[in-house]
Amino acid sequence: MDLHQHLRLMADYHAWALDRLYAEVDQLSDADYFRDCGQFFGSVHGTLNHLLLVEHLWQARLQHTVFPVSGLDQQLEADRAALRQRLQAFARGWRPFVDALDSATVAGDLAYRNVQGTPYTLPYASLVLHVFNHATHHRGQASIALVQLGRTAPVMDLPYFLIDLPADRLHAA
């Protein structure tokens, strides 16, 4: 599997894992969903909102544009259902984004500035993978919150996604 295929696979996994997380999150009452569970961004909602914010931030950087943010805890969506819809749509948008990348872009570097304005130049493909890795980190935090709230943490490990793939897609991403 080449790097571009791996990016496609991870984009698909990203959407799959978010769907599995939401299958459990949707069972939470509003009180539990918005309850501060001591995560980096407080509640399940705060964690998922941060995920949406960072996906916007990174996609803008990857497209050589700017998504202005006031902080990594900036609320983009106060409404629970609207956040779910926006986050899942954004997650599904990564596959067409990755599909449209040319080989030179995937193999190249990206110059960008972080939220504090510090400039960096890093491998483009690694930064795309970071988006998916970052989401894994915060899906894990949401899973911890689910357990703290008496719910079940979903199984979101990559091997289970691979097992769910049709055989003809396993190596073709």
C-alpha positions in Angstrom: 0.0 0.0 0.0 1.5 3.4 -1.0 1.2 6.5 1.1 -1.7 8.0 -0.8 -3.7 4.7 -0.4 -2.9 4.8 3.3 -4.3 8.4 3.5 -7.5 7.2 1.8 -7.7 4.3 4.2 -7.3 6.5 7.2 -9.9 9.0 5.9 -12.4 6.2 5.6 -11.4 4.8 9.1 -11.8 8.3 10.5 -15.5 8.6 9.4 -16.2 4.9 10.5 -14.8 5.4 14.0 -16.7 8.7 14.5 -20.0 6.9 13.5 -19.2 4.2 16.0 -18.5 6.8 18.7 -21.8 8.6 18.0 -23.7 5.3 18.2 -22.9 5.5 22.0 -22.8 9.2 22.4 -26.4 9.5 21.0 -27.5 7.4 24.0 -26.4 10.0 26.5 -29.0 12.4 28.1 -28.3 16.0 27.5 -27.3 16.4 31.1 -24.6 13.7 30.7 -23.6 14.9 27.2 -22.9 18.4 28.5 -21.5 17.3 31.9 -17.9 18.3 32.6 -16.1 15.0 32.9 -12.7 16.4 33.5 -11.5 16.0 29.9 -9.3 18.5 28.1 -12.4 20.3 26.8 -14.7 19.4 29.7 -17.7 17.5 28.4 -18.3 15.1 25.5 -19.8 18.1 23.7 -16.7 20.2 24.4 -14.5 17.4 23.1 -16.4 16.8 19.9 -16.6 20.6 19.3 -12.8 20.8 19.6 -12.6 18.0 17.1 -14.7 20.0 14.6 -12.6 23.1 15.3 -9.3 21.4 14.7 -10.6 19.6 11.5 -11.5 23.1 10.1 -8.2 24.5 11.2 -6.1 21.7 9.6 -8.1 21.5 6.4 -7.7 25.3 6.0 -3.9 24.9 6.5 -3.7 22.0 4.1 -5.5 24.2 1.5 -3.2 27.1 2.1 -5.9 29.2 3.7 -6.7 30.4 7.2 -9.4 29.4 9.6 -9.3 32.0 12.3 -9.7 30.8 15.8 -9.7 32.5 19.2 -8.5 29.4 21.0 -8.7 25.6 20.8 -11.7 25.6 23.1 -13.7 28.0 20.9 -17.2 26.8 20.5 -18.2 26.4 16.8 -21.6 24.7 17.5 -23.6 24.9 20.7 -26.4 22.7 19.4 -25.8 18.9 20.0 -27.6 17.7 16.8 -26.0 20.4 14.6 -22.5 19.5 16.0 -23.1 15.9 15.2 -24.2 16.7 11.6 -21.3 19.1 11.0 -18.7 16.8 12.4 -19.9 13.7 10.6 -20.1 15.6 7.3 -16.6 17.0 7.8 -15.3 13.6 8.6 -16.8 12.2 5.4 -15.3 15.1 3.5 -11.7 14.0 4.2 -11.9 11.1 1.6 -12.7 13.3 -1.4 -10.1 15.8 -0.1 -7.5 13.1 0.0 -8.6 11.6 -3.3 -8.0 15.0 -5.0 -4.4 15.3 -3.7 -1.7 14.8 -6.4 1.4 12.8 -5.8 3.6 15.9 -5.5 1.5 17.4 -2.8 1.4 14.2 -0.8 5.2 13.8 -1.1 5.9 17.5 -0.4 5.9 19.8 2.6 3.4 22.3 4.1 4.4 25.6 5.4 1.8 26.9 8.0 1.5 28.9 11.2 0.1 27.4 14.4 -2.5 29.2 16.5 0.1 31.3 18.2 1.6 32.4 14.8 4.7 30.3 15.0 5.8 29.2 11.4 6.5 25.5 10.7 7.3 23.5 7.5 6.5 19.8 7.9 5.7 16.8 5.6 2.3 17.3 4.1 1.2 13.6 4.3 2.3 13.5 8.0 0.0 16.4 8.7 -2.9 14.8 7.0 -2.3 11.7 9.1 -2.1 13.9 12.2 -5.7 15.0 11.6 -6.8 11.4 11.9 -4.4 10.6 14.8 -5.6 13.7 16.6 -9.2 12.5 16.2 -8.3 9.1 17.6 -6.9 10.9 20.7 -10.1 12.8 21.3 -12.4 9.9 20.5 -10.5 8.1 23.2 -11.2 11.0 25.6 -14.9 10.8 24.7 -14.8 7.1 25.3 -13.4 7.6 28.8 -16.2 10.1 29.4 -18.8 7.5 28.3 -17.4 5.0 30.8 -17.4 7.6 33.5 -21.1 8.3 32.7 -21.9 4.6 33.0 -22.1 3.9 29.3 -20.0 1.5 27.1 -17.0 2.7 25.2 -17.3 1.7 21.5 -14.8 -0.5 19.8 -13.0 1.8 17.3 -9.7 0.0 16.7 -8.3 0.1 13.2 -8.2 -3.7 12.9 -12.0 -3.9 13.4 -12.5 -1.3 10.6 -10.2 -3.4 8.4 -12.2 -6.6 9.2 -15.4 -4.7 8.2 -14.0 -3.8 4.8 -14.9 -5.9 1.8 -12.0 -8.0 0.7 -11.6 -6.1 -2.6 -11.1 -2.8 -0.7 -8.7 -4.1 1.9 -5.6 -3.4 -0.1 -7.1 -0.9 -2.6 -8.2 1.9 -0.3 
